[in-house]
């Protein structure tokens, strides 16, 4: 399983889990990053931070440290 921070292309992904080992899990949940939700990496900044995520018609930017808290799987 990969983290969202490790994905650099625009494939469709499904969120598997959000790490609860930090204080950012609540913020990510409030933004809509929930297990089972489908997302796509829209863009990655040239130096790798931030990452733009497309989710249900919205584009949300996350820091790489936040993206590393989200476990994802690719959807075939």
HTML snippet that shows the backbone in 3Dmol.js (N, CA, C, O; Angstrom):
<script src="https://3Dmol.org/build/3Dmol-min.js"></script>
<div id="view" style="width:600px;height:400px;position:relative"></div>
<script>
const pdb = `
ATOM      1  N   UNK A   1       0.845  -1.177   0.000  1.00  0.00           N
ATOM      2  CA  UNK A   1       0.000   0.000   0.000  1.00  0.00           C
ATOM      3  C   UNK A   1       0.893   1.243   0.000  1.00  0.00           C
ATOM      4  O   UNK A   1       1.945   1.267   0.637  1.00  0.00           O
ATOM      5  N   UNK A   2       0.456   2.261  -0.720  1.00  0.00           N
ATOM      6  CA  UNK A   2       1.212   3.508  -0.822  1.00  0.00           C
ATOM      7  C   UNK A   2       0.523   4.605  -0.033  1.00  0.00           C
ATOM      8  O   UNK A   2      -0.647   4.502   0.334  1.00  0.00           O
ATOM      9  N   UNK A   3       1.287   5.656   0.214  1.00  0.00           N
ATOM     10  CA  UNK A   3       0.673   6.862   0.751  1.00  0.00           C
ATOM     11  C   UNK A   3       0.417   7.811  -0.414  1.00  0.00           C
ATOM     12  O   UNK A   3       1.032   7.687  -1.473  1.00  0.00           O
ATOM     13  N   UNK A   4      -0.473   8.737  -0.216  1.00  0.00           N
ATOM     14  CA  UNK A   4      -0.799   9.709  -1.249  1.00  0.00           C
ATOM     15  C   UNK A   4       0.436  10.520  -1.634  1.00  0.00           C
ATOM     16  O   UNK A   4       0.566  10.937  -2.785  1.00  0.00           O
ATOM     17  N   UNK A   5       1.334  10.744  -0.695  1.00  0.00           N
ATOM     18  CA  UNK A   5       2.558  11.489  -0.980  1.00  0.00           C
ATOM     19  C   UNK A   5       3.512  10.779  -1.918  1.00  0.00           C
ATOM     20  O   UNK A   5       4.412  11.408  -2.475  1.00  0.00           O
ATOM     21  N   UNK A   6       3.332   9.478  -2.105  1.00  0.00           N
ATOM     22  CA  UNK A   6       4.199   8.697  -2.994  1.00  0.00           C
ATOM     23  C   UNK A   6       3.672   8.612  -4.417  1.00  0.00           C
ATOM     24  O   UNK A   6       4.374   8.126  -5.304  1.00  0.00           O
ATOM     25  N   UNK A   7       2.454   9.073  -4.652  1.00  0.00           N
ATOM     26  CA  UNK A   7       1.824   8.978  -5.971  1.00  0.00           C
ATOM     27  C   UNK A   7       2.114  10.257  -6.747  1.00  0.00           C
ATOM     28  O   UNK A   7       1.887  11.357  -6.242  1.00  0.00           O
ATOM     29  N   UNK A   8       2.617  10.115  -7.979  1.00  0.00           N
ATOM     30  CA  UNK A   8       3.006  11.295  -8.765  1.00  0.00           C
ATOM     31  C   UNK A   8       2.289  11.376 -10.105  1.00  0.00           C
ATOM     32  O   UNK A   8       2.693  12.147 -10.975  1.00  0.00           O
ATOM     33  N   UNK A   9       1.245  10.601 -10.281  1.00  0.00           N
ATOM     34  CA  UNK A   9       0.551  10.613 -11.558  1.00  0.00           C
ATOM     35  C   UNK A   9      -0.945  10.710 -11.338  1.00  0.00           C
ATOM     36  O   UNK A   9      -1.418  10.682 -10.202  1.00  0.00           O
ATOM     37  N   UNK A  10      -1.668  10.821 -12.397  1.00  0.00           N
ATOM     38  CA  UNK A  10      -3.086  11.156 -12.308  1.00  0.00           C
ATOM     39  C   UNK A  10      -4.011   9.938 -12.303  1.00  0.00           C
ATOM     40  O   UNK A  10      -5.151  10.050 -12.756  1.00  0.00           O
ATOM     41  N   UNK A  11      -3.581   8.815 -11.826  1.00  0.00           N
ATOM     42  CA  UNK A  11      -4.457   7.637 -11.750  1.00  0.00           C
ATOM     43  C   UNK A  11      -5.514   7.832 -10.674  1.00  0.00           C
ATOM     44  O   UNK A  11      -5.329   8.602  -9.732  1.00  0.00           O
ATOM     45  N   UNK A  12      -6.616   7.127 -10.831  1.00  0.00           N
ATOM     46  CA  UNK A  12      -7.660   7.199  -9.824  1.00  0.00           C
ATOM     47  C   UNK A  12      -7.258   6.340  -8.627  1.00  0.00           C
ATOM     48  O   UNK A  12      -6.750   5.229  -8.780  1.00  0.00           O
ATOM     49  N   UNK A  13      -7.497   6.881  -7.436  1.00  0.00           N
ATOM     50  CA  UNK A  13      -7.107   6.231  -6.188  1.00  0.00           C
ATOM     51  C   UNK A  13      -8.301   6.124  -5.261  1.00  0.00           C
ATOM     52  O   UNK A  13      -9.276   6.864  -5.390  1.00  0.00           O
ATOM     53  N   UNK A  14      -8.210   5.196  -4.330  1.00  0.00           N
ATOM     54  CA  UNK A  14      -9.211   5.092  -3.271  1.00  0.00           C
ATOM     55  C   UNK A  14      -8.491   5.225  -1.938  1.00  0.00           C
ATOM     56  O   UNK A  14      -7.459   4.592  -1.717  1.00  0.00           O
ATOM     57  N   UNK A  15      -9.033   6.042  -1.058  1.00  0.00           N
ATOM     58  CA  UNK A  15      -8.447   6.219   0.268  1.00  0.00           C
ATOM     59  C   UNK A  15      -8.744   4.971   1.091  1.00  0.00           C
ATOM     60  O   UNK A  15      -9.892   4.535   1.185  1.00  0.00           O
ATOM     61  N   UNK A  16      -7.697   4.403   1.684  1.00  0.00           N
ATOM     62  CA  UNK A  16      -7.840   3.202   2.501  1.00  0.00           C
ATOM     63  C   UNK A  16      -7.946   3.584   3.970  1.00  0.00           C
ATOM     64  O   UNK A  16      -8.824   3.100   4.683  1.00  0.00           O
ATOM     65  N   UNK A  17      -7.044   4.456   4.419  1.00  0.00           N
ATOM     66  CA  UNK A  17      -7.106   4.910   5.803  1.00  0.00           C
ATOM     67  C   UNK A  17      -6.323   6.207   5.975  1.00  0.00           C
ATOM     68  O   UNK A  17      -5.471   6.559   5.159  1.00  0.00           O
ATOM     69  N   UNK A  18      -6.637   6.899   7.057  1.00  0.00           N
ATOM     70  CA  UNK A  18      -5.941   8.117   7.442  1.00  0.00           C
ATOM     71  C   UNK A  18      -5.214   7.809   8.748  1.00  0.00           C
ATOM     72  O   UNK A  18      -5.818   7.306   9.696  1.00  0.00           O
ATOM     73  N   UNK A  19      -3.935   8.106   8.796  1.00  0.00           N
ATOM     74  CA  UNK A  19      -3.170   7.864  10.016  1.00  0.00           C
ATOM     75  C   UNK A  19      -3.718   8.726  11.145  1.00  0.00           C
ATOM     76  O   UNK A  19      -3.962   9.921  10.975  1.00  0.00           O
ATOM     77  N   UNK A  20      -3.903   8.106  12.283  1.00  0.00           N
ATOM     78  CA  UNK A  20      -4.418   8.851  13.434  1.00  0.00           C
ATOM     79  C   UNK A  20      -3.308   9.165  14.431  1.00  0.00           C
ATOM     80  O   UNK A  20      -3.577   9.534  15.574  1.00  0.00           O
ATOM     81  N   UNK A  21      -2.066   9.019  13.995  1.00  0.00           N
ATOM     82  CA  UNK A  21      -0.919   9.245  14.877  1.00  0.00           C
ATOM     83  C   UNK A  21      -0.503  10.700  14.969  1.00  0.00           C
ATOM     84  O   UNK A  21       0.587  11.000  15.454  1.00  0.00           O
ATOM     85  N   UNK A  22      -1.344  11.599  14.515  1.00  0.00           N
ATOM     86  CA  UNK A  22      -0.992  13.015  14.575  1.00  0.00           C
ATOM     87  C   UNK A  22      -2.264  13.844  14.738  1.00  0.00           C
ATOM     88  O   UNK A  22      -3.374  13.315  14.680  1.00  0.00           O
ATOM     89  N   UNK A  23      -2.091  15.114  14.936  1.00  0.00           N
ATOM     90  CA  UNK A  23      -3.223  16.005  15.123  1.00  0.00           C
ATOM     91  C   UNK A  23      -3.881  16.456  13.834  1.00  0.00           C
ATOM     92  O   UNK A  23      -4.850  17.213  13.880  1.00  0.00           O
ATOM     93  N   UNK A  24      -3.385  16.014  12.680  1.00  0.00           N
ATOM     94  CA  UNK A  24      -3.927  16.475  11.396  1.00  0.00           C
ATOM     95  C   UNK A  24      -5.062  15.608  10.861  1.00  0.00           C
ATOM     96  O   UNK A  24      -5.719  15.993   9.894  1.00  0.00           O
ATOM     97  N   UNK A  25      -5.305  14.460  11.460  1.00  0.00           N
ATOM     98  CA  UNK A  25      -6.334  13.548  10.952  1.00  0.00           C
ATOM     99  C   UNK A  25      -7.709  14.212  10.944  1.00  0.00           C
ATOM    100  O   UNK A  25      -8.482  14.016  10.006  1.00  0.00           O
ATOM    101  N   UNK A  26      -8.021  14.991  11.969  1.00  0.00           N
ATOM    102  CA  UNK A  26      -9.306  15.684  12.023  1.00  0.00           C
ATOM    103  C   UNK A  26      -9.451  16.695  10.902  1.00  0.00           C
ATOM    104  O   UNK A  26     -10.523  16.815  10.308  1.00  0.00           O
ATOM    105  N   UNK A  27      -8.377  17.426  10.606  1.00  0.00           N
ATOM    106  CA  UNK A  27      -8.407  18.415   9.524  1.00  0.00           C
ATOM    107  C   UNK A  27      -8.630  17.721   8.182  1.00  0.00           C
ATOM    108  O   UNK A  27      -9.426  18.183   7.365  1.00  0.00           O
ATOM    109  N   UNK A  28      -7.931  16.618   7.958  1.00  0.00           N
ATOM    110  CA  UNK A  28      -8.087  15.891   6.704  1.00  0.00           C
ATOM    111  C   UNK A  28      -9.512  15.355   6.553  1.00  0.00           C
ATOM    112  O   UNK A  28     -10.089  15.414   5.468  1.00  0.00           O
ATOM    113  N   UNK A  29     -10.066  14.840   7.629  1.00  0.00           N
ATOM    114  CA  UNK A  29     -11.454  14.351   7.596  1.00  0.00           C
ATOM    115  C   UNK A  29     -12.420  15.495   7.288  1.00  0.00           C
ATOM    116  O   UNK A  29     -13.361  15.322   6.514  1.00  0.00           O
ATOM    117  N   UNK A  30     -12.191  16.655   7.887  1.00  0.00           N
ATOM    118  CA  UNK A  30     -13.050  17.814   7.652  1.00  0.00           C
ATOM    119  C   UNK A  30     -12.990  18.270   6.188  1.00  0.00           C
ATOM    120  O   UNK A  30     -13.966  18.801   5.657  1.00  0.00           O
ATOM    121  N   UNK A  31     -11.842  18.060   5.545  1.00  0.00           N
ATOM    122  CA  UNK A  31     -11.701  18.414   4.129  1.00  0.00           C
ATOM    123  C   UNK A  31     -12.344  17.373   3.213  1.00  0.00           C
ATOM    124  O   UNK A  31     -12.475  17.600   2.010  1.00  0.00           O
ATOM    125  N   UNK A  32     -12.745  16.235   3.778  1.00  0.00           N
ATOM    126  CA  UNK A  32     -13.401  15.200   2.974  1.00  0.00           C
ATOM    127  C   UNK A  32     -12.552  13.991   2.682  1.00  0.00           C
ATOM    128  O   UNK A  32     -12.987  13.097   1.956  1.00  0.00           O
ATOM    129  N   UNK A  33     -11.352  13.935   3.226  1.00  0.00           N
ATOM    130  CA  UNK A  33     -10.486  12.785   3.011  1.00  0.00           C
ATOM    131  C   UNK A  33     -10.912  11.682   3.974  1.00  0.00           C
ATOM    132  O   UNK A  33     -10.489  11.642   5.130  1.00  0.00           O
ATOM    133  N   UNK A  34     -11.765  10.784   3.465  1.00  0.00           N
ATOM    134  CA  UNK A  34     -12.342   9.722   4.270  1.00  0.00           C
ATOM    135  C   UNK A  34     -12.109   8.379   3.585  1.00  0.00           C
ATOM    136  O   UNK A  34     -12.076   8.318   2.356  1.00  0.00           O
ATOM    137  N   UNK A  35     -11.947   7.308   4.349  1.00  0.00           N
ATOM    138  CA  UNK A  35     -11.771   5.979   3.744  1.00  0.00           C
ATOM    139  C   UNK A  35     -12.928   5.657   2.793  1.00  0.00           C
ATOM    140  O   UNK A  35     -14.095   5.911   3.094  1.00  0.00           O
ATOM    141  N   UNK A  36     -12.571   5.093   1.643  1.00  0.00           N
ATOM    142  CA  UNK A  36     -13.555   4.742   0.628  1.00  0.00           C
ATOM    143  C   UNK A  36     -13.759   5.795  -0.436  1.00  0.00           C
ATOM    144  O   UNK A  36     -14.282   5.491  -1.508  1.00  0.00           O
ATOM    145  N   UNK A  37     -13.361   7.023  -0.170  1.00  0.00           N
ATOM    146  CA  UNK A  37     -13.528   8.112  -1.136  1.00  0.00           C
ATOM    147  C   UNK A  37     -12.512   7.972  -2.265  1.00  0.00           C
ATOM    148  O   UNK A  37     -11.358   7.606  -2.042  1.00  0.00           O
ATOM    149  N   UNK A  38     -12.965   8.271  -3.480  1.00  0.00           N
ATOM    150  CA  UNK A  38     -12.082   8.212  -4.651  1.00  0.00           C
ATOM    151  C   UNK A  38     -11.513   9.593  -4.938  1.00  0.00           C
ATOM    152  O   UNK A  38     -12.220  10.600  -4.899  1.00  0.00           O
ATOM    153  N   UNK A  39     -10.212   9.612  -5.229  1.00  0.00           N
ATOM    154  CA  UNK A  39      -9.503  10.862  -5.487  1.00  0.00           C
ATOM    155  C   UNK A  39      -8.548  10.662  -6.660  1.00  0.00           C
ATOM    156  O   UNK A  39      -8.357   9.547  -7.145  1.00  0.00           O
ATOM    157  N   UNK A  40      -7.952  11.771  -7.106  1.00  0.00           N
ATOM    158  CA  UNK A  40      -6.962  11.728  -8.184  1.00  0.00           C
ATOM    159  C   UNK A  40      -5.924  12.802  -7.929  1.00  0.00           C
ATOM    160  O   UNK A  40      -6.267  13.913  -7.524  1.00  0.00           O
ATOM    161  N   UNK A  41      -4.658  12.487  -8.159  1.00  0.00           N
ATOM    162  CA  UNK A  41      -3.601  13.487  -8.059  1.00  0.00           C
ATOM    163  C   UNK A  41      -3.688  14.343  -9.316  1.00  0.00           C
ATOM    164  O   UNK A  41      -3.464  13.848 -10.421  1.00  0.00           O
ATOM    165  N   UNK A  42      -4.010  15.616  -9.156  1.00  0.00           N
ATOM    166  CA  UNK A  42      -4.160  16.523 -10.291  1.00  0.00           C
ATOM    167  C   UNK A  42      -2.811  17.109 -10.704  1.00  0.00           C
ATOM    168  O   UNK A  42      -2.480  17.141 -11.890  1.00  0.00           O
ATOM    169  N   UNK A  43      -2.033  17.572  -9.720  1.00  0.00           N
ATOM    170  CA  UNK A  43      -0.733  18.196  -9.995  1.00  0.00           C
ATOM    171  C   UNK A  43       0.185  18.025  -8.794  1.00  0.00           C
ATOM    172  O   UNK A  43      -0.252  17.923  -7.647  1.00  0.00           O
ATOM    173  N   UNK A  44       1.466  18.000  -9.104  1.00  0.00           N
ATOM    174  CA  UNK A  44       2.487  18.009  -8.058  1.00  0.00           C
ATOM    175  C   UNK A  44       3.424  19.163  -8.383  1.00  0.00           C
ATOM    176  O   UNK A  44       3.897  19.277  -9.514  1.00  0.00           O
ATOM    177  N   UNK A  45       3.693  20.009  -7.414  1.00  0.00           N
ATOM    178  CA  UNK A  45       4.586  21.150  -7.629  1.00  0.00           C
ATOM    179  C   UNK A  45       5.974  20.651  -8.050  1.00  0.00           C
ATOM    180  O   UNK A  45       6.347  19.524  -7.723  1.00  0.00           O
ATOM    181  N   UNK A  46       6.734  21.471  -8.764  1.00  0.00           N
ATOM    182  CA  UNK A  46       8.045  21.047  -9.267  1.00  0.00           C
ATOM    183  C   UNK A  46       8.979  20.463  -8.203  1.00  0.00           C
ATOM    184  O   UNK A  46       9.733  19.534  -8.493  1.00  0.00           O
ATOM    185  N   UNK A  47       8.941  20.981  -7.001  1.00  0.00           N
ATOM    186  CA  UNK A  47       9.803  20.443  -5.956  1.00  0.00           C
ATOM    187  C   UNK A  47       9.075  19.417  -5.093  1.00  0.00           C
ATOM    188  O   UNK A  47       9.587  19.006  -4.052  1.00  0.00           O
ATOM    189  N   UNK A  48       7.882  19.002  -5.520  1.00  0.00           N
ATOM    190  CA  UNK A  48       7.150  17.949  -4.840  1.00  0.00           C
ATOM    191  C   UNK A  48       6.231  18.383  -3.716  1.00  0.00           C
ATOM    192  O   UNK A  48       5.617  17.538  -3.063  1.00  0.00           O
ATOM    193  N   UNK A  49       6.123  19.660  -3.479  1.00  0.00           N
ATOM    194  CA  UNK A  49       5.284  20.136  -2.382  1.00  0.00           C
ATOM    195  C   UNK A  49       4.743  21.511  -2.756  1.00  0.00           C
ATOM    196  O   UNK A  49       5.552  22.399  -3.027  1.00  0.00           O
ATOM    197  N   UNK A  50       3.451  21.746  -2.789  1.00  0.00           N
ATOM    198  CA  UNK A  50       2.314  20.922  -2.392  1.00  0.00           C
ATOM    199  C   UNK A  50       1.850  19.996  -3.517  1.00  0.00           C
ATOM    200  O   UNK A  50       2.373  20.015  -4.631  1.00  0.00           O
ATOM    201  N   UNK A  51       0.844  19.183  -3.176  1.00  0.00           N
ATOM    202  CA  UNK A  51       0.214  18.253  -4.104  1.00  0.00           C
ATOM    203  C   UNK A  51      -1.243  18.685  -4.236  1.00  0.00           C
ATOM    204  O   UNK A  51      -1.918  18.909  -3.232  1.00  0.00           O
ATOM    205  N   UNK A  52      -1.728  18.802  -5.471  1.00  0.00           N
ATOM    206  CA  UNK A  52      -3.136  19.145  -5.702  1.00  0.00           C
ATOM    207  C   UNK A  52      -3.918  17.867  -5.953  1.00  0.00           C
ATOM    208  O   UNK A  52      -3.553  17.052  -6.800  1.00  0.00           O
ATOM    209  N   UNK A  53      -5.002  17.706  -5.199  1.00  0.00           N
ATOM    210  CA  UNK A  53      -5.827  16.509  -5.269  1.00  0.00           C
ATOM    211  C   UNK A  53      -7.198  16.895  -5.793  1.00  0.00           C
ATOM    212  O   UNK A  53      -7.785  17.879  -5.341  1.00  0.00           O
ATOM    213  N   UNK A  54      -7.715  16.122  -6.748  1.00  0.00           N
ATOM    214  CA  UNK A  54      -9.067  16.335  -7.254  1.00  0.00           C
ATOM    215  C   UNK A  54      -9.986  15.342  -6.550  1.00  0.00           C
ATOM    216  O   UNK A  54      -9.749  14.134  -6.561  1.00  0.00           O
ATOM    217  N   UNK A  55     -11.043  15.882  -5.936  1.00  0.00           N
ATOM    218  CA  UNK A  55     -11.981  15.053  -5.192  1.00  0.00           C
ATOM    219  C   UNK A  55     -13.380  15.618  -5.386  1.00  0.00           C
ATOM    220  O   UNK A  55     -13.670  16.739  -4.967  1.00  0.00           O
ATOM    221  N   UNK A  56     -14.242  14.836  -6.021  1.00  0.00           N
ATOM    222  CA  UNK A  56     -15.631  15.223  -6.245  1.00  0.00           C
ATOM    223  C   UNK A  56     -15.775  16.625  -6.842  1.00  0.00           C
ATOM    224  O   UNK A  56     -16.571  17.430  -6.359  1.00  0.00           O
ATOM    225  N   UNK A  57     -15.012  16.908  -7.880  1.00  0.00           N
ATOM    226  CA  UNK A  57     -15.111  18.180  -8.572  1.00  0.00           C
ATOM    227  C   UNK A  57     -14.368  19.332  -7.934  1.00  0.00           C
ATOM    228  O   UNK A  57     -14.360  20.436  -8.479  1.00  0.00           O
ATOM    229  N   UNK A  58     -13.746  19.102  -6.794  1.00  0.00           N
ATOM    230  CA  UNK A  58     -12.962  20.143  -6.117  1.00  0.00           C
ATOM    231  C   UNK A  58     -11.477  19.831  -6.263  1.00  0.00           C
ATOM    232  O   UNK A  58     -11.086  18.678  -6.448  1.00  0.00           O
ATOM    233  N   UNK A  59     -10.670  20.859  -6.179  1.00  0.00           N
ATOM    234  CA  UNK A  59      -9.228  20.661  -6.158  1.00  0.00           C
ATOM    235  C   UNK A  59      -8.706  21.195  -4.831  1.00  0.00           C
ATOM    236  O   UNK A  59      -8.923  22.356  -4.484  1.00  0.00           O
ATOM    237  N   UNK A  60      -8.021  20.337  -4.104  1.00  0.00           N
ATOM    238  CA  UNK A  60      -7.528  20.664  -2.769  1.00  0.00           C
ATOM    239  C   UNK A  60      -6.022  20.453  -2.756  1.00  0.00           C
ATOM    240  O   UNK A  60      -5.534  19.422  -3.218  1.00  0.00           O
ATOM    241  N   UNK A  61      -5.288  21.420  -2.231  1.00  0.00           N
ATOM    242  CA  UNK A  61      -3.834  21.296  -2.113  1.00  0.00           C
ATOM    243  C   UNK A  61      -3.463  20.847  -0.712  1.00  0.00           C
ATOM    244  O   UNK A  61      -3.981  21.346   0.286  1.00  0.00           O
ATOM    245  N   UNK A  62      -2.551  19.890  -0.671  1.00  0.00           N
ATOM    246  CA  UNK A  62      -2.049  19.370   0.601  1.00  0.00           C
ATOM    247  C   UNK A  62      -0.535  19.463   0.632  1.00  0.00           C
ATOM    248  O   UNK A  62       0.126  19.338  -0.399  1.00  0.00           O
ATOM    249  N   UNK A  63       0.000  19.677   1.797  1.00  0.00           N
ATOM    250  CA  UNK A  63       1.447  19.562   1.974  1.00  0.00           C
ATOM    251  C   UNK A  63       1.817  18.088   1.873  1.00  0.00           C
ATOM    252  O   UNK A  63       0.999  17.220   2.176  1.00  0.00           O
ATOM    253  N   UNK A  64       3.023  17.808   1.457  1.00  0.00           N
ATOM    254  CA  UNK A  64       3.462  16.414   1.344  1.00  0.00           C
ATOM    255  C   UNK A  64       3.359  15.706   2.692  1.00  0.00           C
ATOM    256  O   UNK A  64       3.000  14.530   2.738  1.00  0.00           O
ATOM    257  N   UNK A  65       3.665  16.397   3.788  1.00  0.00           N
ATOM    258  CA  UNK A  65       3.571  15.788   5.119  1.00  0.00           C
ATOM    259  C   UNK A  65       2.143  15.330   5.413  1.00  0.00           C
ATOM    260  O   UNK A  65       1.941  14.301   6.057  1.00  0.00           O
ATOM    261  N   UNK A  66       1.156  16.090   4.944  1.00  0.00           N
ATOM    262  CA  UNK A  66      -0.238  15.686   5.125  1.00  0.00           C
ATOM    263  C   UNK A  66      -0.591  14.525   4.204  1.00  0.00           C
ATOM    264  O   UNK A  66      -1.275  13.588   4.616  1.00  0.00           O
ATOM    265  N   UNK A  67      -0.126  14.587   2.957  1.00  0.00           N
ATOM    266  CA  UNK A  67      -0.403  13.517   1.993  1.00  0.00           C
ATOM    267  C   UNK A  67       0.200  12.188   2.453  1.00  0.00           C
ATOM    268  O   UNK A  67      -0.344  11.124   2.160  1.00  0.00           O
ATOM    269  N   UNK A  68       1.307  12.249   3.165  1.00  0.00           N
ATOM    270  CA  UNK A  68       1.942  11.029   3.668  1.00  0.00           C
ATOM    271  C   UNK A  68       1.132  10.344   4.764  1.00  0.00           C
ATOM    272  O   UNK A  68       1.439   9.211   5.135  1.00  0.00           O
ATOM    273  N   UNK A  69       0.121  10.998   5.279  1.00  0.00           N
ATOM    274  CA  UNK A  69      -0.740  10.412   6.314  1.00  0.00           C
ATOM    275  C   UNK A  69      -1.908   9.636   5.721  1.00  0.00           C
ATOM    276  O   UNK A  69      -2.651   8.982   6.452  1.00  0.00           O
ATOM    277  N   UNK A  70      -2.077   9.701   4.399  1.00  0.00           N
ATOM    278  CA  UNK A  70      -3.233   9.096   3.732  1.00  0.00           C
ATOM    279  C   UNK A  70      -2.775   7.869   2.951  1.00  0.00           C
ATOM    280  O   UNK A  70      -2.017   7.986   1.988  1.00  0.00           O
ATOM    281  N   UNK A  71      -3.238   6.692   3.369  1.00  0.00           N
ATOM    282  CA  UNK A  71      -2.939   5.450   2.664  1.00  0.00           C
ATOM    283  C   UNK A  71      -3.952   5.281   1.536  1.00  0.00           C
ATOM    284  O   UNK A  71      -5.155   5.444   1.741  1.00  0.00           O
ATOM    285  N   UNK A  72      -3.454   4.953   0.344  1.00  0.00           N
ATOM    286  CA  UNK A  72      -4.323   4.823  -0.829  1.00  0.00           C
ATOM    287  C   UNK A  72      -4.014   3.542  -1.583  1.00  0.00           C
ATOM    288  O   UNK A  72      -2.954   2.940  -1.412  1.00  0.00           O
ATOM    289  N   UNK A  73      -4.965   3.134  -2.426  1.00  0.00           N
ATOM    290  CA  UNK A  73      -4.724   2.042  -3.368  1.00  0.00           C
ATOM    291  C   UNK A  73      -5.192   2.504  -4.734  1.00  0.00           C
ATOM    292  O   UNK A  73      -6.153   3.265  -4.846  1.00  0.00           O
ATOM    293  N   UNK A  74      -4.505   2.040  -5.778  1.00  0.00           N
ATOM    294  CA  UNK A  74      -4.882   2.397  -7.130  1.00  0.00           C
ATOM    295  C   UNK A  74      -6.105   1.604  -7.555  1.00  0.00           C
ATOM    296  O   UNK A  74      -6.263   0.438  -7.193  1.00  0.00           O
ATOM    297  N   UNK A  75      -6.963   2.246  -8.325  1.00  0.00           N
ATOM    298  CA  UNK A  75      -8.163   1.599  -8.842  1.00  0.00           C
ATOM    299  C   UNK A  75      -7.880   1.232 -10.297  1.00  0.00           C
ATOM    300  O   UNK A  75      -7.480   2.086 -11.088  1.00  0.00           O
ATOM    301  N   UNK A  76      -8.080   0.002 -10.639  1.00  0.00           N
ATOM    302  CA  UNK A  76      -7.781  -0.471 -12.006  1.00  0.00           C
ATOM    303  C   UNK A  76      -8.819  -0.068 -12.986  1.00  0.00           C
ATOM    304  O   UNK A  76      -8.709  -0.390 -14.169  1.00  0.00           O
TER     305      UNK A  76
END
`;
const viewer = $3Dmol.createViewer("view");
viewer.addModel(pdb, "pdb");
viewer.setStyle({}, {cartoon: {color: "spectrum"}});
viewer.zoomTo();
viewer.render();
</script>
